[in-house]
Amino acid sequence: MELLKGKVAVVTGGSRGIGFAIVKKFLENGARVILCGSRQETAERAVEKLKEENSEYPVTGIWPDLSNSSEIEESFKRVKEEFGTIDILVNNAGISARDSIFNYKPEEFQKIMDLNVNSAFYCTKAVVEYMKEQEGGVILNTSSMVSIYGQPSGCGYPTSKFAINGMTKSLARELGKYHIRVNAVAPGVTNTDMVSSLPKEVIQPIIATIPLGRVGEPEDVANAFLYLASDMASYVTGVILSVDGAARS
């Protein structure tokens, strides 16, 4: 059963990690996917990797500057013109940092806000008119477990994800009358490149604090996005769905 058959989805930060898993999961479920990479080479490499797995996957790469609202609008306009619709937007692009407040440079804090928060706003702004015209759509944001519990250093990242939660809940209330659902997924510790490169002596104590006894896999998170993007969640909006094995930061 293809849960997203015939849908057109745009996924930012789709060239690796959780974003790449979301793109693949959507493709497996019948969607046509436009993945956004940070650079042309990363986007094209991700598309090539997916085509190697299945040459029939309807996937395309784009690489707008996500800090530039005009560039995003133009890129999404071209997507709409080419594919006729944008049914699903996943705001997944983001960066993190663990700096102590005593060493945190204002420009580094701003960099996190620009990509994690501002770009989500710009991308959302670029699709809502299309979704309103077609009388429906789905906007999904990547949050984090630290948006709920905070973290002991690197306040910029959890601050950005608290903002994403607020944006998600507010837009869900604002856009519901247009049949546009807005939700977020809050992953816990997930087996991305960064986590898999950690030494065993670092990762084992982390696993010991997770009731399910393991870190999450990108597919675990992608499954949550699939559910929220599909009609199975047709009465779900304004939710921050934790996918963290009941971990606590």
Summary of the structure (lengths in Angstrom):
residues: 249
radius of gyration: 17.4
end to end distance: 36.2
largest distance: 53.1
contacts: 861
relative contact order: 0.15
helix: 50%
strand: 15%
